[in-house]
Amino acid sequence: MERAKVELTLGCLFAASIALSTIHPLGNPRTSAQPGAPVLAATEVPERVRTALEAKCGDCHSQSTRYPLYSHLAPLTWMIDRDVREGRASLDLSRWQFYNIEDRINVLTRMASEVHAGQMPPRTYVLLHPHSRLSPEEQQLIYDWAKSERKHLRVPLSPGSDQSSVDPRTQRP
């Protein structure tokens, strides 16, 4: 008799979790996602850096979020949606080409600092997504690239060009 009550309770909790997962109190970032959106478009990035950023940072900081199976159950769905929404608001690698040079420099400064200090990815995120943990080599790789890219962006542009919308290395907006 007790086992039947436990099974019924667990079944009801599971059904309630599925039903509640359709509710997104702060909005659903999954509806605006663009799977396959290129990361760091319109900029030259070494393949190892691009691969590390896509694999380790892309779930929160791009439109190519991969949602694990458990992300469809409340309250985990709400926590993951919040992380993705906040991550994209802070940095969306899929929208890199739309950032002006000043914003890119600021993002690269913050990226280098947070990766070097071990603040990214956040520890709470790594608990649910252990594959996102950066190895010391990946931390150094991203840190070095961010510093180097920031130097490239600081190169003065030719007179008369619009600094806010042109990448100095490619001369493309």
Sequence and secondary structure as in RCSB ss.txt:
>XXXX:A:sequence
MERAKVELTLGCLFAASIALSTIHPLGNPRTSAQPGAPVLAATEVPERVRTALEAKCGDCHSQSTRYPLYSHLAP
LTWMIDRDVREGRASLDLSRWQFYNIEDRINVLTRMASEVHAGQMPPRTYVLLHPHSRLSPEEQQLIYDWAKSER
KHLRVPLSPGSDQSSVDPRTQRP
>XXXX:A:secstr
 HHHHHHHHHHHHHHHHHHHTT  TT  GGGG  TT  SSTTS   HHHHHHIIIIIHHHHSS     GGGGSTT
HHHHHHHHHHHHHHH  GGGGGGS HHHHHHHHHHHHHHHHTT SS HHHHHH GGG   HHHHHHHHHHHHHHH
HHHHS   TTS TTT BTTTTB 
